[in-house]
Amino acid sequence: MLCSFLFVILFQVILPQVISAEKSNKKSEDVWKQDLSDAFQINPSTHGLEKVHLKCGASSMIVELETEKEFTGVMYTLNFFH
């Protein structure tokens, strides 16, 4: 679900702004300088995940996610690791 949410954010929030900027002959760099923090929120969710495999090393960490449905895309994470 989180992945679907991020995909929806990409195509409903960011992409229309890029298209709008291109149509109004603005530079696309202007779009990426905007503060979009109030436009959407990313909340933690485990919806859509079957399993999470975590392997910790001395100076590394590998996270493998198994999703309920086939997924190709990007998973966004934000955290502090010690």
C-alpha positions, 0 to 999 in steps of 0.5 A: 500500500505504501508503494502504491501510495508513493506511486499515486503521489508521483503521478497525481502531485508531481507529474501534473506540476511538471506538465503544467510547468512545461506548458507554461514555458517555465523551466522544469528546474523551477518545479523541483525548487518548490516546497511540497511538504504540505502537498502530501504526507508519507505515513508508515504502513505495513499494508501490502507487505508479506514478509520483511527480512533483515540482515545486519552486519557490522557496518551494513544492513540488508532489508528484503521486502516480500509484497502481497502483489508483484511490485516494481518500483521504489520503496521509500524509507526514512529512519536512523540506524545505529 
